[in-house]
Amino acid sequence: QVQLVESGGGLVQAGGSLRLSCAASGRTFSSYTMGWFRQAPGKEREFVAAISWSGGRTYYADSVKGRFTVSRDNAQNTVNLHLNSLRPEDTAVYYCAASSAYGKYEYQYDYWGQGTQVTVSS
């Protein structure tokens, strides 16, 4: 069982940066792939980024590639998402999730946080 709590969301101007954090409980955190997803108003939840259990592999949605960076610290049971060059279309609730597989599909993720709001003003 893994419990996830996101933090770090907020309001930022276009072109700005934010760092989202996800704190995990549970001794097996280091065995999970960690992913970030987001859901904008009126839209379906979409994949943003994933990082393998070791941190050795990362994968990004095309829409954020080169702007967002995912990292993890297994000693601290945390995963971070650095959001740079933010755009109004990045406005969404951002969720972290844990998976025993490595992938970008929601069905692959077993545990989810409650989400944190990111709002980018133009």
Protein Blocks (a to p, Z undefined) as FASTA:
>chain_A
ZZdddehiacddehiacddddddedjklmmpccddddddehiacddfbdcdfkopaccdd
fklgokaccdddfklopacdddehiafklgccddddddfbdcfbfklpmbdcebjadddd
ZZ
